[in-house]
Amino acid sequence: MEQQPLNPQPQPQPQPQQGDLNWRLSAHPVTLLVFLGIRIGALLMYLFGVLFISNFILVFILTLLLLSADFYYLKNIAGRRLVGLRWWNEVNVSTGDSHWVFESADPNTRTITATDKRFFWLSLYVTPALWIGLGVLAIVRLNSVIWLSLIAIALVLTITNTTAFSRCDRFSQASTFANRAFGGSIVGNIAGGLMGRLFR
């Protein structure tokens, strides 16, 4: 009969791999932490205000400042650094028409890590869902209806960024597909332009 050792060797812990939700795997950890901090901060400020602070104006202003910072930081910094995407709106001065412009980093010159992509897209889609949930809660609790104006602003800002980055991602994938299919020739440039117009 074999005797088992009294102190079995501990099993080695699996190493974190790209794609795991671990901020240490990010190529831009400071950008990621600031991005998540501002997003979570706006939600927590709203919840803290509803539950503990009776001064609606103070909470409204602080939450609005965090939401504005989140919109700006996501649109101009986090999107570009974490997933290589950026968008903006241009207005034709002569006609008054506006259209969205999408920009994506060249995949040959810039590597986007799986962890950054996962954090970015998860937070992009989860945040509007959380604000919708808070809106439903405010409607159910009749004493919180006054907070619906703040939730409406939060939804407009977060859904705008979510929609724009989703379209920007589709545009970049279509452009990459056209470049690969046509090898960057004149025909490829025309096809890329047509694909870009489809998503504009």
Salt bridges, closest charged atoms under 4 A:
ASP70 OD1 - ARG39 NE 2.91
GLU90 OE1 - HIS99 NE2 3.77
GLU103 OE1 - ARG86 NE 3.01
